[in-house]
């Protein structure tokens, strides 16, 4: 039976899609996301989007959420010969840290972070303001699976499932709605009621 993740499309965390989480709330972590049958996934709000699990899993990557890492906790693993990666301070994708990507630049995909020895990282001579040295194994244990919005396409994902996406109805703002004059019933604009009395009957429609 096909399983589905259910995305809350009202907001993302950086580029990471937000899914319904087990036990309530929302998460970018696919391993903490609730799984639904097709019937369950199609029975929610218009803003909830069903994604086939196999489709999303095939396009997922690992990212490191800064909320769950600590240099004090990781420092004991920084021993000679140890494999490390470099964090580039000042760059974020939602909660995810940026990691040095060889030969230049940075990436938010943990799989693409440049690996080097502790001695090589220290020889670069970067200050903590330029790069932060993290033990590879420490971040591997903290990284979680997520998927970025640019890596998925809902039309492609739902092809062959029989599911048709419903375009959410646009909610009109109060000031976009027409009002009825309480004197004669004619339509008046939201802003117009503050500027003038009804031009038909002279009623004051200010709240």
N, C-alpha and C positions, 0 to 999 in steps of 0.2 A: 504494500500500500504506500502510495506517495505521501511523504510528510512535507509540511510547510512551516516556514517561519512566517511570523506576522509582523510587518513593519508598521510603526507609527510614523506616517509620512509628514506629520506636522513639523517635525524638526529633526536635524541630524546633530551629531557631535563632531564638529569639523566635517570631514568628508565621510565619516563613518555612519552607516545606517543604524537607526535605533529600532530594536525589536522588542516585542513583548517578552518579559522575563519570567522565568519560573518563580512562582510565589508572589507575583505582582510587580508592578513597575516596568521599567524599560532598561535595556542594556545594549551596548555595542558588542558585547562578548557572546559569540555564537554558542559557546559551550554552556552558557547560562540562559540561553533563549528557550522559551517554551516551544514545543512542537505540536502542530495541529494536523488533523485530517483535512482533506479538501473541503468537506462540508462545514467543519468548524471554522476554517480559515475564511470562508466566504460568508459567514454569518455575522460579521462585525460591522463597525462604522465604515462610512465611505472613505475615511482618511486612513484606514488600515489596509495595507497592501499585502496579499499573500505571495510569498516567494517559495518555489520548490526548493527543498533543502539541498538536493543534489546539485542544482544549478548554482546556488550561493556558495556551497562548500567548495566547488571546483574553482571559484574565483576569489576565495578568501585569502588573506595573508595574516601574518602575525605583527602585532604592534605592541608597544610598551607604554602603558599608562603611568604617568609620573606619580600618580597618587599611591601606587603600590610598590615603589622602590625607595631605597634609602642607602646613601653612601656609607653611613655608619654601619649598617647591616652588611654591606657588600665588601667593606675594606679588608676583612680578613682573608678574602679570596685573592687579593692582589699580591701574588707571590711570583718570584722569578720564573720565567718561562711560561707563565700562564697566558692563555689566549684572552684578548680583550677586544672591546669595541669602543668607539669614541662617540660621545653625545655632543651635538653642536648646540650650545646654549642659545636661547632667544628665538628658536624656531619650534613651532608647535602645530599639530593638526588635531584640533579638539584637545584631548588630554594626552595625546601621544607625543613622545619626545622624538627629535630628529637625530639620526645617526649618520656618521661620516660614510660617504659612498665613494669608492675608488673609481677613477683617479681624482675626482673633484666633486664638490657639491655634497648634498645630503639626501637622505631617504627616510621615509616613515615606515618602510617595509623592513622588518627585522631580518628577513631572509637575505636582503641585499646589502646589509651593513658590512663594511670592510672589517675583516678579521686580521689581527696582528698580535705579536707578543707584547707583553708588558714592557720589555726593554725597548722595543721599537717605538711603542707609543710614547715612552718617556723621552726617547732620543729626539723626537720631533720638536720637543721644547715648548709645546703649547701650554699656556697658562689655563687654569680652571675657567677663566672667562672666555677662552677660545674653544676649549674641548674638555670634556669630563671623561675620565677613563672608567669603564665599567667592566667587571669580569663577565665574559661571554656566558658562562654557565648560569650566573646569577640572573641575567636578563632573560635567558632561555626559560628559566623556571617561572619568571614573572609575565612573560609575553602571553597574549591571548589572541584568539582568532577573531577577526572582524572583516567586514567587506566595505570597500569604498564605493560611493555612488557612481563614480565614473567607470567602474569595472563591471557594472551590471546593467541590463536593459530589460525592463519589465515585459515588453512585447515579445522579445526573444525568449524570456524565461517562461512565459505562459503559453507559448506556442504548442499546440497539441494537447493541452490540458482541458480545453473546453471552457475555461474561465474567461469571461469578458470583463475588462476593467470598467468600472463606473466612474465617470468624470464627476468629482465632487461638485455639488452646487455651490456657486459663489455666494457667500453670505454678504448681503448688502449692509453697509454701514448705516447707522441711524440717519446721518445727514444726507444719504443718497436716496432715501425713501420720500415718496410724495405723501403729503398729509391732507386730510379733509378739513376744511374750515368748519368750525363747530357752529357757525351761524347759518351758513347756507349749504354746506356740504361740498362745495367746489374744491378741486385739487389746488393745493398751495405747496410751495417748496419749503424744505426744512429751514433754510436760511431766510427765505422771504417772510416768514411769519415774524421774524425779529425786526425786519426792516420797515414793513408797512402793515397797516390794517388791511383786511380783505378788500380788494378793489371792487368786489361785487356787492357785498352787504355792509362793509365797514367794520366787521367784527375784529376784535383784538384776539389773535391766536397765540400770543406769547404764553408760555407755561406759567 
